[in-house]
């Protein structure tokens, strides 16, 4: 059950039992738009919360239990700053985020535990 956003916890829609483990600036590709915002890892999921200035402002939630693969990717084929997250449904999410090796290690650890 989701609760109202808690402004003290980065305006995320979270359950009461969720705890933010890591929060980093990131971009999420939605079509041709690279939506700027914040990626937060909780004990249950990845939450992407776009900045207010973006055209596409909807929050994205990816449950660790739905993730089948997390891989490194290059932005524009040459910049080594991206990750791709693939869900069981086949849905893929492409992010631009620095420090991706550490992030992938944390996500893979959470996926194995779900």
C-alpha positions in Angstrom: 0.0 0.0 0.0 1.5 3.3 -1.1 1.3 6.4 1.2 1.3 10.1 0.4 4.7 11.5 -0.6 6.9 12.4 2.4 8.7 15.6 1.6 11.4 14.7 4.1 12.2 11.5 2.1 12.7 13.1 -1.3 9.0 13.3 -2.2 8.8 9.5 -3.0 5.7 7.4 -2.9 6.9 4.6 -0.5 5.4 2.1 1.8 5.9 2.6 5.5 8.4 -0.4 5.6 10.6 1.0 2.8 14.0 2.5 3.6 16.1 4.5 1.2 19.5 2.8 0.8 21.0 5.0 -2.0 19.9 8.2 -3.9 21.7 9.5 -7.0 21.0 12.0 -9.8 20.0 10.1 -13.0 18.4 10.5 -16.4 15.8 8.0 -17.7 15.3 7.7 -21.4 11.5 7.9 -22.2 11.3 7.9 -26.0 13.6 10.7 -27.2 13.5 12.6 -23.9 16.2 12.0 -21.3 14.2 12.8 -18.2 16.3 14.2 -15.4 15.6 13.3 -11.8 16.7 11.1 -8.9 17.1 7.4 -8.7 16.5 6.0 -5.2 17.1 2.4 -4.2 15.0 1.2 -1.3 15.0 -2.2 0.3 12.2 -3.3 -2.1 12.5 -1.4 -5.3 14.1 1.2 -7.5 12.2 4.5 -7.7 12.9 7.2 -10.3 11.5 10.6 -9.4 11.7 13.2 -12.2 12.5 16.8 -11.6 9.4 19.1 -11.8 10.8 20.9 -15.0 10.5 17.8 -17.2 7.7 17.2 -19.6 7.2 13.6 -18.5 6.9 13.8 -14.7 5.5 10.4 -13.7 7.4 8.5 -11.1 8.7 5.0 -12.1 8.9 2.1 -9.7 10.8 -1.1 -10.5 10.4 -3.9 -8.0 13.6 -6.0 -7.4 11.5 -9.1 -7.6 10.7 -8.2 -11.3 14.3 -7.5 -12.4 15.9 -10.2 -14.5 19.0 -8.4 -15.8 21.1 -5.2 -15.1 23.8 -4.4 -17.6 26.2 -1.6 -18.4 25.5 0.4 -21.5 27.1 3.4 -23.3 25.2 6.6 -23.9 25.4 7.5 -27.6 27.4 4.3 -28.0 30.6 5.8 -26.6 30.0 7.4 -23.1 30.4 4.7 -20.4 27.8 6.1 -18.0 24.6 4.1 -18.5 22.8 1.1 -17.2 19.9 -1.0 -18.7 17.4 -2.7 -16.4 15.3 -5.5 -17.9 12.1 -6.8 -16.2 10.5 -10.3 -16.4 7.9 -8.7 -18.7 10.6 -7.8 -21.2 10.3 -4.0 -20.4 13.7 -2.3 -20.6 14.7 0.9 -18.8 17.8 2.9 -19.9 19.4 5.2 -17.4 22.3 7.6 -17.5 24.0 7.5 -14.1 27.6 7.9 -12.9 29.1 5.3 -10.6 27.3 2.5 -12.4 29.5 -0.4 -11.3 28.7 0.2 -7.6 25.0 0.7 -8.4 24.8 -2.5 -10.4 26.5 -4.4 -7.6 23.9 -3.2 -5.1 20.9 -3.9 -7.4 22.2 -7.4 -8.2 22.6 -8.1 -4.5 18.9 -7.0 -3.9 17.7 -9.0 -6.9 19.3 -12.2 -5.7 17.6 -11.8 -2.3 14.1 -11.5 -3.7 
